Amino acid sequence: MVDDATDPLATRRRVLITGAGGQLGRALAQAFADDDVLALRRDGWDVREPPPELAWSPSLVLHAAAWTDVDGAEEKEREAERVNVDGTARVASLRAPLVAYSSDYVFDGRKGSPYLESDDPAPLSAYGRTKLGGEVAAGGDAWIVRSSWLFGETGHNFVRTMLRLGAERDEVAVVDDQRGCPTYVGHLAAATRELVERGAARGVWHLAASGECTWADFAEAIFAESALACRVRRITTAEFGATAPRPAYSVLRSEKGAPELPHWREGLRACLEALGHPT
Ligand SMILES: NC(=O)c1ccc[n+]([C@@H]2O[C@H](COP(=O)([O-])OP(=O)(O)OC[C@H]3O[C@@H](n4cnc5c(N)ncnc54)[C@H](OP(=O)(O)O)[C@@H]3O)[C@@H](O)[C@H]2O)c1
């Protein structure tokens, strides 16, 4: 018989992660590895369906599953909504302390100075609308963590795309009239942990990398840091011609004293190092 007061297992958090196959989900599983973690990929819990039978009730849920195809959501908004809104409501119905991830794309980008937690959202895209719907579905008792321009060692992201294109081509055309904060998932996962462990009030929190840049600046930094001799041709959003509208300026900052994340360039270096690229 073990006394709960002295048994470290009795006080360990039981952390359920959704979307564990995604880039953030994977980083969260690493950042919370000291806890009892149940990391569910889509085949473990498709959040369009009721939750699976769980061996324990979680003491913390990190909800990283999402429809993240921004352009695809324009054509299939209802399908994106089924994941990002209805799925989030289903996760919230577990009634455990919940971190739900949201996006800078809930803003229209017209403010021209950093977006704070108290700024009014006004999404331009179907994806942004579903993420805002997800914030409502998460409920007032969740930590709603908005972040931006995520990248990591796995999955579909800008860093991995640029590393591939930079090795194949002499030049790539990259959008230079959208500004944001490229955020390394390892840094976001660590900041999530800090937010929860400090017992921060529930509600909206902006957790994004320090610094800001355009996609073209970011591409140049990727090539410089990984010693790829590829030029960046700076183009406009209109020239690029993506299906979904995106905010021209979506830098996120916190007015609530959120945990501070390292600069995006530090995140880039950490990611490249983990990928085995020279920095
Ligand atoms: N990526 C960004 O730039 C960015 C920026 C700001 C905020 N966010 C938010 O941050 C969170 C994590 O994003 P991420 O970049 O890690 O995305 P990601 O790499 O695309 O991961 C999302 C994961 O969700 C899974 N998923 C999709 N539909 C699902 C469903 N019906 N049930 C269960 N799982 C499902 C995906 O599985 P499959 O691989 O099988 O499709 C994928 O593994 C999301 O809330 C996203 O909206 C992302």
The ligand as an ORCA input file, in Angstrom:
! r2SCAN-3c Opt
* xyz 0 1
  N       0.411     25.314    -38.521
  C       0.342     26.602    -38.218
  O       1.014     27.452    -38.833
  C      -0.549     27.064    -37.085
  C      -0.575     28.426    -36.763
  C      -1.369     28.841    -35.699
  C      -2.131     27.933    -34.993
  N      -2.105     26.620    -35.361
  C      -2.941     25.691    -34.596
  O      -2.076     24.876    -33.818
  C      -2.637     23.564    -33.658
  C      -1.655     22.511    -34.102
  O      -1.350     22.717    -35.478
  P      -0.193     21.920    -36.222
  O       0.599     22.911    -36.965
  O       0.473     20.971    -35.290
  O      -1.071     21.108    -37.281
  P      -0.779     19.728    -37.983
  O       0.682     19.426    -38.026
  O      -1.568     19.775    -39.259
  O      -1.446     18.701    -36.976
  C      -2.824     18.610    -36.807
  C      -3.123     17.169    -36.493
  O      -4.551     17.054    -36.329
  C      -4.922     15.843    -36.921
  N      -6.325     15.840    -37.304
  C      -6.922     16.377    -38.390
  N      -8.226     16.103    -38.380
  C      -8.458     15.366    -37.264
  C      -9.607     14.761    -36.693
  N     -10.809     14.843    -37.291
  N      -9.476     14.093    -35.527
  C      -8.274     13.980    -34.927
  N      -7.149     14.496    -35.426
  C      -7.243     15.193    -36.580
  C      -4.039     15.695    -38.141
  O      -4.000     14.333    -38.511
  P      -3.642     13.890    -39.998
  O      -2.170     14.109    -40.092
  O      -4.046     12.464    -40.025
  O      -4.419     14.772    -40.905
  C      -2.715     16.197    -37.614
  O      -1.938     15.148    -37.072
  C      -3.941     23.594    -34.444
  O      -4.995     23.958    -33.582
  C      -3.734     24.723    -35.440
  O      -4.965     25.283    -35.886
  C      -1.325     26.162    -36.382
*
